Amino acid sequence: MFTPQTLGVALLMMITSAICWGSWANTFKGVKNYRFELFYWDYAIGIFLISLLLALTMGSVGQDSSSFLHNVHAADTSNILHALVGGALFNLANLLLVAGIDMAGLAVAFPISIGIALVVGVVLSYVQQPKGNPIMLAIGVGCALLAVIFDGKAYGSLSSLGRAISRKSLVTCVISGVLMGLWAPFLTHAMTRGNTLGPYSAAVFLTLGALASCFLWNIYFMKHPLVGEPVSLAGFFRAPLSAHALGTLGGAIWGTGTVFNLVAASLTGVATS
């Protein structure tokens, strides 16, 4: 499989990962009159397909014992299950994040949720696998925590300007962030215990778990939405091709960022949620 051989390549992949994770949500803002519960089916399909594609290409270079299919065959079943559970947790967190974006807007929901996720994920992953410079990690976590606090305060100050604010949206974003931070330790376990999953295999099972759990989480939110009236799956099939394309693109962007992060971490030893 392809892995970065130099720190420079690993750093470039990390930067690309950060750009992907920070930009995929713009695809949801690009759709019109398309409920997030329906958008999310396209998104979940997109993250799985891109992870599988990268595993069968970049992850299968050389066809040695570390290649995707060989790694899946050799990995412990418990590690595969940990990756699937991590994907289900991520999926619930991400559904709440998209709901938060729908309620509070991208500029508010995204930094609060992802900031909390960064703090929780880095701390728990470091406790489970203490790699990297603890001082630099602590500084990064502290900056993320401050960003979350200031963003929340800025959103709360909108009430003094006569603009409506939603406490429900803030609670949704906070819960999303905590759950978002919990999937990383499951993936860390899958990649560090016994016969481990490689980065490409881990990404495939993570996103497979996310897609499969849509039949639980997303169907629930379709029947009991946080915003608006219940929605049926018929709306998914009536949506224009452009809406499906944006949803799938959003998933592909996030999935690419996740694979690149996991692959780069194979050299640097530090992955983030």
N, C-alpha and C positions, 0 to 999 in steps of 0.2 A: 504494500500500500504506500501511497505517497505520504511522507511526513517531512516537515521542514528540517533541513540539515544545518541551517545557520540561524542565529538569533535574529538577524535582520529579516529573514523570510517569516519567521514566527511572529515577529512584531508587526509586519505588514498584514498577516492574516488576522491578528488581534484587532488591528485598526479597522480592517474590513468588517470584522465581526461586530464591532461597536457601531459602525455606520449602519449595518443591516438591522441590528436590534433597535437602533434609534430612529429608523426611517420607515419600517414596515407599516406602522399605524397610519401613515399618511394615505395609504391605499384605501382605508376605510373612510377617511374624510373625503375621498374622491368619488364615492358612490352617492347617488341621490335616490331617496325614497326606497332604500333597501335596508330592511331591518338587520341589526347586527347579528341576531340569532340565525338569520339566513346567510348573511355574509360569512359567518363563521364556518359553515359547512365547506365552502370553497377554500377558506383559509386552512382548515385542518387537512384537506386533501392536498393542498399545495405544500405544506411542510413535510408530509410523508413522502410525496413523490420526489421532491428535490433531494431529500436525505437518501432515498433509495437510489436515485440516479447517481449521486456523488459516490455512494458506496460501491456501485457497480462499475464506476469509472476510476476515480482517484483512489478509491479504497481497494481496488482489485489489481492495481499495477504490480506486475511481477508474479502474481499467483503463488506466492510463497505461503508459509504457515501463518503469516500475519494478515493475509488478504481477507476481504470481507467474508466470503463464504466459508473459508477454512476456520476463521475465527468464530463464526456463529456455531459451527459444528463442534468446536472444542470447548466453548464457554460453558460454565456451570448454569444449570437451569435457574438457580436462585438469582444469579446475576441478571439473567434475562427478565425475570419477574420484577426485580428491583427497578430496572429501566422502564418497564411497562407501567409500574405504579408511579414512578417519577413523571412519566408522560401524562398520566391521568390527573395528578396533582397540578402539573403545569397547565393542563387544559382548563381545569376549573378556575385557576387563577387568571388565566388569560381571558376567559369569558367574562369574568368580573371586571377585568381591565377594560375590555371593549365596551362593556356596559357603562363603566365610569367615564370613558371618553364620550359616549353618547349623552351622558347626563351633564358632565362638567366641562367638557371640551378637552382637546388633546393637550393643550399647554398646562392644564392643571392635573389631569388624571395620570398622564404618562410619567412625569417626574416623581409624583408622590408614590405611585405603585412600584415603579422600577427602582426608585431610590431605596425604599424599604426592602424590596427583594434583594438588592445588592448587599445591604447590611446583613440581613438574615442569612442569605446564601453563603457569603464569604465567611462569616463567623462559624456557621455550622460545618462548612466544608473544611475549614482550617482545624477545627477541633477534631474532626474525623481523620484528616490527613494533613498534619502540620508541615506544609511545604511553602517556600517563599519567604520573603523578608517580612517578619511580623510588624516591624515599625512602619514600613511603607504601606502594608495592608491596613494598619490601624489608621494611618493618616487618610487613606482613600475612603475607608468606611466612615470616618468622622466628617469628611467633606460631603459625602452622600447624605448623611444624617442631617447636617446643617441645611443642605439644599431642600430636603423634604420639609423641614420645619419652616423655612422661609417661604416656600411655595404655598404651604398651607395657610400661613399668615397672610400672604398676598391675596389668596382667594377669599379668605374671610373678610378682608378689608373692602371687598366689593360692595358689601351691604351698606357701608357708609356713603357710597356713591349712588345709592338707590337701585342697585342691580341685585337681582335675586341670586341667592346662593343656596346650595342643596347640601344639607348635612348628610343625607342619604348617600349622595355621590362620594363624599369624603370617606364615610364608613366603608363603602364598597371598595374604594381605592386602597384603603388601609388593609382590609381583609385580603384583597387581591395581592398586595405586596408581600404579606406574611406567607400566604400560600405559594406565591411565586418563588420565595426563597427556600421553600422546603423541598422542591424537586431536586435541587443540586446535590444534597447529601445522598439521596437514593442513587443518583447517577455515579457519584463518587464511589459508593459501595460497589456498584456493578463493574467499575473500572479498576478497582484496587484489591478485591478479595478473591482468593482462589484462582480458578481459571477465568480470567477477566475478559470483559468485552473490550475490543479496541474502540477508538473514537468513532469510526464510521458505523460499526455495528451498534454501538451505544446510541448514536443518533437515530438510527433506523427504528430501534425498539422504543426509544423515547417518543418519537413522533407517531409510531404505530399505536402506542398506548394512548396518546392524545386523540388520535382519530377514532379509535374504538370507543373511548369514553364519551365521545360526542353523543352516542346513542343513549347515554345516561344523562350527562350534564346538560347538553344543548336541548334535548327534547324536553327536559324539565323546564328550562328557561323559556322555551317556546310556549309552554302551557301556562307558566307562571312568570311572565316577564317582569323585570325590574323597571322597565320603561314601556308605557303604552299598553295596548291590548294584546291578548294572546294571538299568536300567528301560526298558520298551518304550513306544512311542507309544500303545499301547492304553490305558495308564493315563490319558493325557490325555483320551481320549473317555469314560472311565468317571468322571472327576472330577465333583463336583457343580457346579451352575451358580454357586454362591456362590464357589467357588475360582476359576473362570474370570473372574468379575466382579472379584474382588480383584486378580487378575493384570493384567487389562486396565486397571483403575483405577490401579494402580501405574505402569504405562507411561504412562497419560494424564497423571498428575501430573508424572512426570519430563519428558515431552515438552513440557508447558506451560511448565515452568521453563526448559527449554533455549531454546524459541522466545522467551520473554520476555527471556532474557539476551542473545540475539543481536540482538533488536530494540532493546533499550535501549542496547547497545553501539554501535549506529549513530549515537547522539547522543554518548555519553560517550567512545567510542573505546577502551574497555577491556572485554574479555570474559574470563571465566575458564572453566576446564575443570570 
